[in-house]
Every structure is written in C-alpha cells, then in structure tokens.
Amino acid sequence: MTNMMTGRDEAPGPRRRGVLVVAVLVTILAVGAFVAPRVFGGGAPTDPGAAAAGAMPPMPVDVDTARRGTVVDAVRATGRIEAVQAVELRSDEQGRVVELLFREGQTVAEGMPLVRIDDALLRAQAERAKADRDLARQQLERVRRLRAENAAAPADLERVEAAARSADAALGVLELQIERSTVRAPFAGQVGQRFVSAGDYVTSATRLLTLQTTDPQRAVIEVPERYAADLRLGQAVEFTVAAQPDRTFRALVEFIDPVVQPESRTIVVKASAPNPGQLLKAGMFIEARLATATRGDAIVVPEDAVQPLRTANVVWAVVDGKASRRVVQLGTRSQGVVEIVSGVQAGEAVVVGGLERMAEGMPVAPQARGGSR
C-alpha cells in the first residue's frame, strides 16, 4: 500500500513543472510588451495628460521692474561738525576777576559784557591824567594869548601844544584800558565752558571762556584729490551723526580749499548746515555723501536683482516666461537700488528672489515681490 500511494504522488510531477514554466514565460512576455515601448522609445503614450504630468513645472520667482529714475553720483567721506565762528576769550588787561556776567551755555548777543576785571587802579590813573590834561590845556590857552600879544616865542607855543596833545593821549590810553577791562562777546553765540572764577588773577594769556555760533554749523569733510575736478560751490552734502542715526542732515558747499593736504592727499570741503534745533554739536563725527552729478533718466533695479560673480555682475530677466541671463555694467548705488549702465532695458522684469536656482532658458512663474502671481 505504501508503494502504491507513493507512485500516485510522483507520477504527475513532470506535468506540474511544465505548467509552471509556461505560466512564468507568459508573465515575462506580458511585462516586456508593456515596458519595452517606454524603455526603448518604440511607442508614445496615447494620453496627452500623462505627458504633461511628467514635465517640470515653472519655477516660482519674485520679480521687479527695471525703471527709469534719478541717480546721484556721490563721493563718500568722513569729517566733523565745526562752528562757523568759535573763540577762546582772553582779557586784554591783567588783573583780578571781580565779576562773571554770564552762565555756561547761555546764548549772548554781540557786545554783551561777560567778564569784568578790577579797574580801580586804572580809574585812579585816569583821574590824574584828566588833571594833567586840564593843566596842559590851561597852559596852552595862556601861551596863545601871550603869543597873540607877541609876548611869547613861537617855540613856547609849540612846546605847550605838544604837551596838551600828550596829556590828551595819555588820558585816552587809560580810558581804553578801562573799557577793555570788561570782556565783551565779539559776536552773538553760545557760551561754552568757563575756565576762571571770580577772584582769579588773569593775564592776557589766561583763557576765560569759549564762545561759538550754533546756527548754522559747518560740515567739514576731506575729499580725495582725484575728485578735485568734480568739486563746485553750492553742491549738496548729505550726512549723518551717531547721535541721530535715523536722520539725514543736508548742507551746501561754501568753501573748497585751494590746497591739497600733503599728508592725506585730500581736499578740505566745508558746507553750511542749518541747525535750528541745536542737534549738531561742534566736534561731532559725520559720515557724508557729496553729490557731484545728477542723472534723471538712469535705469535702476533693486540691489537684490544683482548677482555678483567673480568675473561679472549678472541680472536675470524674464522673457516669454523663461529666465534670460544678462551680464550688466553697474553705476551708482543708493537707497537700495543700483544703476544699470548696460545689459537691461527699462520696463523689463528682473528676478529679485530665487537667483541661486536660475538657469538659462528655465521656465519661471513670475510674481511681483510681496504679491501674488
């Protein structure tokens, strides 16, 4: 029984293997018929939608427009704020300070008395000089009468005339010294720091106080000598100071030094800046732009549109929905825009976002910066 059962199980083996082989061959042929046209290009899909689904979609990019605008050629320089007039006052006469007639920081008018020096000795000498003058005048009158009567020699008249003039001059000197013992403001301005107090003994070499004008102020910059031919009176200067970083001040050139500084090879330029709010203090450091020329029809693009490379500057324009690489020549930069001298025309759309992914002829989907497509 065992042998019979074994014989029934083994007899159909070759037949089953044949069926399996045939099935495998049929499967291989079916798969090959489906894959071969796609692998070897022997056929094309009949569904157009399938082909469109396999193509690369356009790359979304932010764009802006190259437009015409006004650009200003400018020279960048550093400098300082300087008072139009500034002085350290000293006394013409020596003596003891008896009175200070000002406060530090006070605004004073021209001619206002500021410091008074003790003049008691000068006034006493002036009284004696007045007596000498009166005596000399009396003697002159007496000799003139005698000379009219031919009772005095001409030399006597000449002598007393000279004595009278000398007495007048001596009194005039003392009166001038008394006047100068009071130090007055030589111009209207603001008092700065004082260096003496009441009771100090001062001479003509002693600093008393500082005085300077405050409105307008001067912006003083040093321009490299290579720009000498571009400098003219009346040019505009824009500058900033550290105390007001968000504010731009403006001034007009009123002085151009005719001499080039030998150490720095620069030219000193001074511009007058209105200062009604007292924001500009003498000695402040400034960063300035001196406008040398203005062009009203320049082509400008945002700085973001320029891709700086090692050998050139590139701007990507959008033409018929595709990226177009342009090698450009740059001009003046200012306030987030840059002038395009050549390479881009006004009105063309330029890519400002996604420059690192650009390639020549790449399909792009432009959308305005900050907006929708």
C-alpha positions as CSV (number, residue, x, y, z in Angstrom):
1,M,0.0,0.0,0.0
2,T,2.8,2.3,0.8
3,N,4.3,1.8,-2.6
4,M,1.1,2.5,-4.5
5,M,0.5,5.7,-2.7
6,T,4.0,6.8,-3.5
7,G,3.5,6.0,-7.1
8,R,0.3,8.1,-7.4
9,D,2.0,11.2,-5.8
10,E,5.2,11.2,-8.0
11,A,3.5,10.4,-11.4
12,P,2.1,13.9,-12.1
13,G,5.4,15.8,-11.1
14,P,6.8,16.5,-14.6
15,R,3.4,17.7,-15.8
16,R,3.1,20.3,-13.0
17,R,6.6,21.7,-13.6
18,G,5.8,22.2,-17.2
19,V,2.6,24.2,-16.4
20,L,4.6,26.4,-14.0
21,V,7.3,27.1,-16.7
22,V,4.6,28.1,-19.2
23,A,3.0,30.4,-16.8
24,V,6.3,32.2,-16.0
25,L,7.0,32.6,-19.7
26,V,3.6,34.2,-20.4
27,T,4.1,36.6,-17.5
28,I,7.6,37.7,-18.8
29,L,6.2,38.3,-22.3
30,A,3.3,40.4,-20.9
31,V,5.6,42.6,-18.8
32,G,8.0,43.0,-21.7
33,A,5.2,44.1,-24.0
34,F,4.2,46.8,-21.5
35,V,7.7,48.1,-20.6
36,A,9.6,47.9,-23.9
37,P,7.9,50.9,-25.7
38,R,8.7,53.1,-22.7
39,V,12.3,51.9,-22.3
40,F,13.3,51.9,-25.9
41,G,11.1,54.7,-27.2
42,G,9.2,52.4,-29.5
43,G,5.9,53.9,-28.7
44,A,4.2,57.0,-27.3
45,P,1.5,57.3,-24.7
46,T,-1.9,57.8,-26.1
47,D,-3.0,60.0,-23.2
48,P,-1.7,63.7,-23.5
49,G,-2.4,64.3,-19.9
50,A,0.1,61.7,-18.9
51,A,2.9,63.5,-20.8
52,A,2.0,66.8,-19.2
53,A,2.1,65.3,-15.7
54,G,5.7,64.1,-16.3
55,A,7.1,67.6,-17.3
56,M,8.9,70.0,-14.8
57,P,6.6,72.8,-13.7
58,P,7.8,76.5,-14.0
59,M,9.9,77.8,-11.1
60,P,8.1,80.4,-9.0
61,V,10.3,83.6,-8.7
62,D,9.9,87.1,-7.3
63,V,10.3,89.8,-9.8
64,D,10.5,93.6,-10.0
65,T,10.7,96.0,-12.9
66,A,13.7,97.9,-14.2
67,R,12.6,101.5,-14.3
68,R,13.9,104.9,-15.1
69,G,14.8,107.1,-12.1
70,T,17.1,109.8,-10.8
71,V,20.6,108.8,-9.6
72,V,23.2,111.0,-8.0
73,D,26.9,110.4,-8.3
74,A,28.4,111.0,-4.9
75,V,31.7,110.9,-3.1
76,R,31.7,109.3,0.3
77,A,33.8,110.9,3.0
78,T,34.1,111.3,6.7
79,G,34.5,114.5,8.7
80,R,33.3,116.6,11.6
81,I,31.0,119.4,12.6
82,E,32.6,122.8,13.1
83,A,31.3,126.1,14.3
84,V,31.2,128.9,11.8
85,Q,32.8,131.1,14.4
86,A,34.5,129.9,17.6
87,V,36.9,131.6,20.0
88,E,38.6,131.3,23.4
89,L,38.2,134.7,25.0
90,R,41.1,136.3,26.9
91,S,41.4,139.6,28.6
92,D,43.4,142.5,27.1
93,E,44.2,143.7,30.6
94,Q,45.7,141.8,33.5
95,G,44.1,141.9,37.0
96,R,41.7,140.2,39.3
97,V,38.3,138.9,38.1
98,V,35.7,140.8,40.1
99,E,32.5,139.6,38.3
100,L,31.3,137.0,35.8
101,L,28.3,138.3,33.9
102,F,27.2,135.0,32.2
103,R,26.2,131.4,32.7
104,E,27.8,128.5,30.9
105,G,25.6,127.5,28.0
106,Q,23.9,130.9,27.8
107,T,23.1,132.5,24.5
108,V,24.5,136.0,24.3
109,A,24.3,138.9,21.9
110,E,27.2,140.7,20.3
111,G,28.8,143.2,22.6
112,M,27.3,141.8,25.8
113,P,29.7,142.1,28.8
114,L,30.9,138.7,30.0
115,V,33.8,139.2,32.5
116,R,34.8,142.3,34.5
117,I,38.4,142.8,35.6
118,D,39.3,145.0,38.5
119,D,39.9,148.5,37.1
120,A,40.2,150.6,40.3
121,L,43.9,151.4,39.7
122,L,43.2,152.4,36.1
123,R,40.4,154.7,37.1
124,A,42.7,156.4,39.6
125,Q,45.3,156.9,37.0
126,A,42.7,158.2,34.6
127,E,41.7,160.9,37.2
128,R,45.3,162.0,37.4
129,A,45.6,162.1,33.7
130,K,42.5,164.2,33.4
131,A,44.1,166.7,35.8
132,D,47.3,166.8,33.7
133,R,45.2,167.3,30.6
134,D,43.3,170.2,32.1
135,L,46.5,171.8,33.3
136,A,48.1,171.4,29.8
137,R,45.0,173.0,28.2
138,Q,45.2,176.0,30.6
139,Q,48.9,176.5,29.8
140,L,48.1,176.3,26.1
141,E,45.5,179.0,26.3
142,R,47.8,181.3,28.3
143,V,50.7,180.9,25.8
144,R,48.4,181.5,22.9
145,R,47.3,184.8,24.5
146,L,50.9,185.8,25.1
147,R,51.8,184.8,21.6
148,A,49.0,186.9,20.2
149,E,50.5,189.9,22.1
150,N,53.9,188.9,20.8
151,A,55.0,188.3,24.4
152,A,55.9,184.6,23.8
153,A,58.2,182.9,21.4
154,P,56.9,180.5,18.8
155,A,58.9,177.7,20.4
156,D,57.0,178.2,23.6
157,L,53.7,177.8,21.8
158,E,54.8,174.7,20.1
159,R,56.0,173.2,23.4
160,V,52.7,173.6,25.2
161,E,50.7,172.4,22.2
162,A,52.7,169.2,22.2
163,A,52.2,168.9,26.0
164,A,48.5,169.3,25.6
165,R,48.3,166.6,22.9
166,S,50.4,164.3,25.0
167,A,48.1,164.8,28.0
168,D,45.0,164.0,25.9
169,A,46.7,160.8,24.5
170,A,47.7,159.6,28.0
171,L,44.1,160.0,29.2
172,G,42.8,158.2,26.1
173,V,45.1,155.3,26.7
174,L,43.8,154.9,30.3
175,E,40.2,155.2,29.2
176,L,40.7,152.5,26.6
177,Q,42.3,150.2,29.2
178,I,39.3,150.8,31.5
179,E,37.0,149.9,28.6
180,R,39.0,146.7,27.8
181,S,39.0,145.6,31.4
182,T,35.4,144.4,30.7
183,V,35.5,141.4,28.3
184,R,32.6,141.5,25.8
185,A,31.2,139.0,23.3
186,P,32.7,139.7,19.9
187,F,29.7,138.1,18.2
188,A,26.4,136.6,19.0
189,G,26.6,132.9,20.1
190,Q,26.5,130.4,22.9
191,V,28.9,130.5,25.8
192,G,30.7,127.2,26.4
193,Q,33.0,126.2,29.2
194,R,34.5,128.8,31.5
195,F,38.0,128.4,32.9
196,V,38.1,131.1,35.7
197,S,36.1,132.1,38.7
198,A,35.6,135.4,40.5
199,G,38.8,136.3,42.4
200,D,41.2,134.6,39.9
201,Y,44.1,136.8,38.8
202,V,44.3,136.7,35.0
203,T,46.7,138.0,32.3
204,S,46.4,138.4,28.6
205,A,47.4,134.7,28.2
206,T,44.7,133.3,30.6
207,R,41.7,131.6,29.0
208,L,38.5,132.9,30.3
209,L,35.7,131.1,28.4
210,T,34.7,129.7,25.0
211,L,32.1,131.2,22.7
212,Q,30.8,129.8,19.4
213,T,28.0,130.2,17.0
214,T,25.5,127.3,16.7
215,D,23.2,128.0,13.7
216,P,24.2,127.4,11.1
217,Q,27.0,124.9,11.6
218,R,29.7,123.7,9.2
219,A,30.1,120.1,7.9
220,V,33.8,119.7,7.2
221,I,34.9,116.7,5.1
222,E,38.1,115.7,3.3
223,V,37.7,114.6,-0.3
224,P,40.4,112.6,-2.1
225,E,42.3,114.7,-4.6
226,R,41.2,112.6,-7.6
227,Y,37.7,114.2,-7.3
228,A,39.2,117.8,-7.5
229,A,37.7,118.4,-10.9
230,D,34.2,117.5,-9.7
231,L,34.0,119.9,-6.8
232,R,32.0,123.1,-7.1
233,L,30.4,125.6,-4.7
234,G,26.8,125.0,-4.0
235,Q,26.9,121.2,-4.2
236,A,24.7,119.2,-1.8
237,V,26.1,117.2,1.1
238,E,24.1,114.7,3.0
239,F,25.5,113.4,6.3
240,T,24.6,111.5,9.4
241,V,25.8,111.7,13.0
242,A,25.9,109.0,15.7
243,A,23.6,110.9,17.9
244,Q,20.8,110.9,15.3
245,P,21.4,107.6,13.3
246,D,18.0,107.7,11.6
247,R,18.1,111.3,10.4
248,T,19.9,112.7,7.4
249,F,21.2,116.3,7.5
250,R,21.8,118.4,4.5
251,A,24.3,121.2,3.7
252,L,25.5,123.2,0.8
253,V,29.2,123.6,-0.1
254,E,30.5,127.1,0.6
255,F,34.3,126.5,0.7
256,I,36.7,124.4,-1.2
257,D,40.3,124.5,-0.1
258,P,42.6,125.5,-3.0
259,V,45.4,123.5,-1.4
260,V,45.7,119.7,-1.3
261,Q,46.7,118.4,2.1
262,P,50.2,116.9,1.6
263,E,49.8,114.2,4.3
264,S,46.5,112.7,3.3
265,R,46.3,113.9,-0.4
266,T,42.8,115.2,0.3
267,I,40.9,118.5,-0.2
268,V,39.1,120.1,2.7
269,V,35.5,121.0,1.8
270,K,33.2,122.9,4.1
271,A,29.4,123.0,3.8
272,S,26.9,125.1,5.7
273,A,24.2,123.1,7.5
274,P,21.1,124.7,9.2
275,N,20.9,123.8,12.8
276,P,17.7,125.4,14.3
277,G,17.2,122.6,16.8
278,Q,20.8,122.6,18.1
279,L,21.2,118.9,17.2
280,L,24.6,119.4,15.5
281,K,27.4,120.0,18.1
282,A,30.8,121.2,17.1
283,G,33.3,118.3,17.1
284,M,30.7,115.6,16.1
285,F,31.9,112.9,13.7
286,I,30.0,112.7,10.5
287,E,29.6,110.2,7.5
288,A,28.8,112.2,4.4
289,R,27.9,111.9,0.7
290,L,28.9,114.8,-1.5
291,A,26.8,114.9,-4.7
292,T,28.9,115.6,-7.8
293,A,26.4,114.9,-10.6
294,T,22.7,114.0,-11.1
295,R,21.2,112.0,-13.9
296,G,17.4,111.9,-14.3
297,D,17.0,109.2,-16.9
298,A,19.0,106.4,-15.5
299,I,17.9,102.7,-15.4
300,V,17.7,101.4,-11.9
301,V,16.9,98.0,-10.4
302,P,16.7,96.8,-6.8
303,E,20.0,95.7,-5.4
304,D,18.6,92.2,-4.8
305,A,18.4,91.7,-8.6
306,V,22.2,91.8,-9.0
307,Q,24.0,88.6,-8.6
308,P,27.8,89.3,-8.1
309,L,30.1,86.7,-9.6
310,R,33.8,86.5,-9.7
311,T,34.2,87.9,-13.2
312,A,31.0,89.8,-13.7
313,N,27.7,91.1,-12.3
314,V,24.6,89.2,-13.6
315,V,20.9,90.1,-13.7
316,W,18.2,87.5,-14.6
317,A,15.5,88.9,-16.8
318,V,12.2,87.2,-17.5
319,V,11.4,86.9,-21.3
320,D,8.4,85.0,-22.5
321,G,8.2,83.1,-19.3
322,K,11.8,82.0,-19.3
323,A,14.9,83.1,-17.5
324,S,17.4,85.2,-19.5
325,R,20.9,85.7,-18.1
326,R,22.3,89.3,-18.6
327,V,25.8,90.5,-17.8
328,V,25.4,94.1,-16.7
329,Q,27.6,97.1,-16.0
330,L,26.7,98.8,-12.7
331,G,26.7,102.5,-12.0
332,T,25.8,104.4,-8.8
333,R,24.2,102.7,-5.8
334,S,21.9,104.5,-3.4
335,Q,19.0,103.7,-1.1
336,G,18.5,100.1,-2.0
337,V,18.7,100.5,-5.8
338,V,21.6,100.3,-8.3
339,E,22.0,101.9,-11.7
340,I,22.3,99.7,-14.7
341,V,24.6,101.2,-17.3
342,S,24.1,98.4,-19.8
343,G,22.6,94.9,-20.1
344,V,18.9,95.6,-19.1
345,Q,16.3,97.9,-20.6
346,A,13.7,99.9,-18.8
347,G,10.4,98.0,-18.4
348,E,12.0,94.6,-18.3
349,A,11.0,92.2,-15.4
350,V,14.1,91.2,-13.4
351,V,14.3,88.4,-10.8
352,V,14.8,89.6,-7.2
353,G,14.1,86.3,-5.4
354,G,15.5,82.8,-6.1
355,L,18.6,83.9,-8.1
356,E,20.6,80.9,-6.9
357,R,18.3,78.5,-8.7
358,M,18.3,80.2,-12.1
359,A,19.5,78.7,-15.3
360,E,19.4,80.0,-18.9
361,G,16.0,79.2,-20.5
362,M,14.5,77.8,-17.4
363,P,10.7,78.2,-17.3
364,V,9.7,80.5,-14.5
365,A,6.4,81.7,-12.9
366,P,7.0,85.4,-12.1
367,Q,5.2,87.0,-9.3
368,A,5.5,90.6,-8.0
369,R,7.6,90.9,-4.9
370,G,5.3,90.7,-1.9
371,G,2.3,89.9,-4.1
372,S,0.6,87.1,-5.9
373,R,1.4,85.7,-9.3
